[in-house]
Amino acid sequence: MQRYYYLASDLDRVEEVSRALRGAGLDRHQLHVMSSDDAAVDRRPELNGVVSLMKRDLVASGLRGALVGAVAAMLLLLAAWLLDAFATPAGAAITLFASVATFGFCVWEGGFYGIQTHNRKVARFTDALSRGQHLLFVDVDPDQASTLERVMTQFPALRPSGSTRGVPRWLFVGQRELPRFLTQTMP
């Protein structure tokens, strides 16, 4: 999926666009609104606000920390093997514990850094959001791009602000289907 960003100064326009896009066949889970005024977004049932986790770089930084941790743990295991630390059960246990602890620490540190920083995909909009603008982002499949363009030409008040790779299709389907699955299978 591809993610398209639009900036607006008025939540009423964003709500109109959201209604028009859903009327054109897009799903509610494809539309997200990020604003510095989360309460105003939450008061509008038509709008799909952004969860706090999406505003932070927690997942991406945690994954980078996991990568660094995996490399550090492998280096630690390699050094222990070269130094013959696995010759005794105590040496093996200490080495394995140290490598798991190193990996866990790196993941934790990456997540700790990520929760303090803005999501890097939307960091460029921080100034606009602090000035009271609202960010609408729309995830579309390639066959829905023309529908998005057609609807957005009707709303010149929303300024196109670029695009990036969006969420994987399976994640979008999961967001849509999981609540339905849970309500239909669990009374």
PAMI-889882 format. One record per residue (C-alpha): residue in three letters; x, y, z. Coordinates in Angstrom, 1 decimal. Each point is the difference from the previous one (the first is absolute). Layout:
ALA, X, Y, Z
...
END
This chain:
MET, 0.0, 0.0, 0.0
GLN, 1.1, 3.6, -0.5
ARG, -0.6, 2.7, 2.6
TYR, -1.0, 3.5, -1.2
TYR, 0.2, 3.0, 2.4
TYR, -2.2, 3.1, 0.0
LEU, 0.2, 3.1, 2.3
ALA, -3.1, 1.9, 0.9
SER, -0.7, 3.0, 2.3
ASP, -3.6, -1.0, 0.7
LEU, -1.3, -3.3, 1.5
ASP, -3.4, 0.6, -1.7
ARG, 1.7, -0.3, -3.4
VAL, 1.8, -3.1, 1.1
GLU, -3.3, -1.5, 1.2
GLU, -1.6, 0.8, -3.4
VAL, 2.9, -1.6, -1.9
SER, -0.2, -3.1, 2.3
ARG, -3.7, -0.3, -0.8
ALA, 0.6, 0.4, -3.7
LEU, 2.8, -2.5, -0.1
ARG, -2.0, -2.6, 1.9
GLY, -2.9, 0.7, -2.4
ALA, 2.4, -0.7, -2.9
GLY, 0.8, -3.5, 1.5
LEU, 2.9, 0.5, 2.3
ASP, -0.1, -1.6, 3.4
ARG, 0.0, 1.9, 3.3
HIS, 3.3, -1.8, 0.9
GLN, 1.7, 1.5, -3.0
LEU, -0.5, 3.6, 1.3
HIS, 1.8, 1.5, 2.9
VAL, 0.1, 3.5, 1.5
MET, 2.9, 1.3, 2.0
SER, -0.4, 3.2, 1.9
SER, 1.5, 1.8, 3.0
ASP, -3.6, 0.2, 1.3
ASP, -0.8, -3.7, 0.5
ALA, -3.1, 0.8, 2.0
ALA, -1.6, 1.9, -3.0
VAL, 0.7, -3.0, -2.3
ASP, -1.5, -2.4, 2.6
ARG, -3.2, 2.1, 0.2
ARG, -0.6, -0.7, -3.7
PRO, -1.2, -3.5, -0.6
GLU, 0.6, 0.3, -3.8
LEU, 3.7, 0.4, 0.6
ASN, 2.5, -2.8, 0.8
GLY, 2.5, 1.5, 2.3
VAL, 3.6, -1.2, 0.3
VAL, 0.9, -2.1, 3.0
SER, 2.9, 1.3, 2.1
LEU, 2.3, -2.8, -1.1
MET, -0.2, 1.2, -3.6
LYS, 1.3, 3.4, 1.1
ARG, 3.2, -1.4, 1.4
ASP, 2.8, -1.9, -1.6
LEU, -0.2, -2.8, 2.5
VAL, -0.4, -2.9, -2.4
ALA, 2.7, 1.0, -2.5
SER, 2.5, 0.9, 2.7
GLY, -0.8, -3.2, 1.9
LEU, 0.7, -2.0, -3.2
ARG, 3.3, 1.9, -0.6
GLY, 0.9, -0.8, 3.6
ALA, -0.8, -3.7, -0.6
LEU, 2.3, 0.0, -3.0
VAL, 2.8, 1.6, 2.0
GLY, -0.7, -2.4, 2.8
ALA, 0.1, -3.0, -2.2
VAL, 3.3, 1.0, -1.5
ALA, 1.4, 0.7, 3.5
ALA, -1.3, -3.3, 1.4
MET, 1.5, -1.9, -3.0
LEU, 3.4, 1.8, 0.6
LEU, -0.1, -0.9, 3.6
LEU, -0.8, -3.7, -0.8
LEU, 2.8, 0.0, -2.6
ALA, 2.5, 1.5, 2.5
ALA, -1.1, -2.6, 2.6
TRP, 0.5, -2.8, -2.4
LEU, 3.4, 1.2, -1.1
LEU, 1.0, 0.3, 3.7
ASP, -1.3, -3.5, 0.7
ALA, -2.6, 1.2, 2.5
PHE, -2.4, -2.8, -1.0
ALA, 2.4, -2.6, 1.4
THR, -1.7, 0.0, 3.3
PRO, -3.8, 0.0, 0.8
ALA, 0.5, 3.2, 2.1
GLY, 1.8, 1.8, -2.8
ALA, -2.7, -1.0, -2.5
ALA, -2.8, 1.2, 2.4
ILE, 1.7, 3.3, 0.7
THR, 0.7, 0.6, -3.7
LEU, -3.5, -0.8, -1.0
PHE, -1.5, 2.2, 2.7
ALA, 2.3, 2.9, -0.9
SER, -0.9, -0.3, -3.7
VAL, -3.8, 0.0, 0.8
ALA, 0.4, 2.9, 2.4
THR, 2.0, 1.9, -2.6
PHE, -2.7, -0.5, -2.6
GLY, -2.8, 0.9, 2.4
PHE, 1.8, 3.2, 1.1
CYS, 0.5, 1.1, -3.6
VAL, -3.7, -0.5, -0.8
TRP, -1.0, 1.8, 3.2
GLU, 2.4, 2.9, -0.7
GLY, -1.2, 0.3, -3.6
GLY, -3.6, 0.1, 1.2
PHE, 0.8, 2.5, 2.7
TYR, 1.6, 2.3, -2.6
GLY, -2.9, -0.5, -2.4
ILE, -2.7, 0.9, 2.6
GLN, 1.7, 3.4, 0.4
THR, 0.2, 0.8, -3.7
HIS, -2.7, 0.8, -2.6
ASN, -0.8, -2.6, -2.5
ARG, 2.5, 0.6, -2.8
LYS, -2.7, -0.3, -2.7
VAL, -1.9, 2.9, 1.4
ALA, 2.8, 2.0, 1.7
ARG, 0.0, 2.4, -3.0
PHE, -3.5, 1.1, 1.0
THR, 0.8, 0.9, 3.6
ASP, 0.2, 3.7, -0.7
ALA, -3.3, 0.0, -1.9
LEU, -1.7, -2.0, 2.8
SER, 1.3, 2.4, 2.6
ARG, -1.5, 2.9, -2.0
GLY, -3.4, -1.6, 0.4
GLN, -0.2, -1.8, -3.4
HIS, -1.4, -3.5, -0.3
LEU, 1.6, -2.8, -2.0
LEU, -2.1, -2.5, -1.9
PHE, 1.7, -3.0, -1.3
VAL, -1.6, -2.6, -2.3
ASP, 1.2, -3.5, -0.7
VAL, -1.1, -1.2, -3.4
ASP, 0.6, -3.0, -2.3
PRO, 1.3, 0.8, -3.4
ASP, -3.4, -0.5, -1.5
GLN, -1.5, 2.6, 2.4
ALA, 2.5, 2.7, -0.8
SER, -2.2, 1.5, -2.8
THR, -3.0, 0.1, 2.3
LEU, 2.0, 1.9, 2.6
GLU, 1.2, 2.5, -2.6
ARG, -3.5, 0.5, -1.4
VAL, -1.5, 0.6, 3.5
MET, 2.9, 2.3, 1.1
THR, -0.4, 2.3, -3.0
GLN, -3.3, 1.0, 1.5
PHE, 1.7, 1.2, 3.2
PRO, 2.7, 2.6, -0.9
ALA, 0.1, 1.1, 3.7
LEU, 2.0, -3.1, 0.8
ARG, 3.6, 0.4, -1.1
PRO, 1.7, -3.1, -1.4
SER, 3.2, -0.6, 2.0
GLY, 1.6, -3.0, -1.5
SER, -0.2, -3.7, 0.3
THR, 1.9, -3.0, 1.4
ARG, -0.3, -3.7, 0.1
GLY, -3.1, -0.8, 2.1
VAL, -0.9, -2.9, 2.3
PRO, 0.2, -3.5, -1.4
ARG, -3.3, -1.3, -1.3
TRP, -0.2, -2.8, 2.6
LEU, 0.2, 2.5, 2.8
PHE, -2.8, 2.1, -1.5
VAL, -2.2, -3.2, -0.4
GLY, 0.9, -1.0, 3.6
GLN, -1.1, 3.4, 1.4
ARG, -3.3, -0.3, -1.8
GLU, -0.7, -3.6, 0.6
LEU, 1.2, -0.7, 3.5
PRO, -2.8, 1.9, 1.8
ARG, -2.6, -1.7, -2.3
PHE, 1.6, -3.4, 0.8
LEU, 0.0, 0.6, 3.7
THR, -3.6, 1.3, 0.2
GLN, -1.4, -2.8, -2.2
THR, 1.9, -2.9, 1.7
MET, 0.0, 1.1, 3.6
PRO, -3.4, 0.9, 1.5
END
